[in-house]
């Protein structure tokens, strides 16, 4: 039997364990991060629907918050409340700005932080 180290092929147990660890880590990361962006998409859709509402520029601050609350409740948004939205009204101009961050724990003391900033505007500035 004539074999040399150069002709041997394959992975060692340690390299297989390392590859499985990397695959598992990226699967965990994906399972934790994708829901954050799905929830943000719901928030963005609620803001976009409010922006498309023809009554939006004429709504009071209370009406805007009530409309956002109902949209957030319908879409099961729990990370953001209507109180987190900063509303600026100046004559016929209305601006709603939302800035928030979400922290999701991965494992032990390792977490993922995602920051979001959305703005909708309607009407003309004075």
C-alpha positions, 0 to 999 in steps of 0.5 A: 500500500503506497499512500502519501499525505498529499493524496489524502483528501477530505475534511477533519472533524474539527473543520466540519464542526467549524463549518457547521458552527458558521452555518448555524450562526448565520441561520440564527442571525437571519432568523433574528434580523429578518423579523426586525425588517418585516416589522419595520416594513409594517411601520413604513406601510402605515406611514405611507398609507397615512401620507396618501390619505388626502385628509392628512395635511388637515388632520390635527395631531390627535387625529394623526396619532389615532390613525397611526395607532389603529394602523399599528394595531391592525398590523400587529406593530409592537415596537413603535407607538404613536407617541414616538412619532414627532409631528410638526404642523405649520399652516398647511404643512404637516410633517410626521417623523419617526426615529426608533431603534430595536434591540434583539438579543442573539445569545448571552451578551450578544445583541443586534441593534437596528436603527430606523428613521422615517419621515412623511410630509404633506402640504406646502412649507410657509 
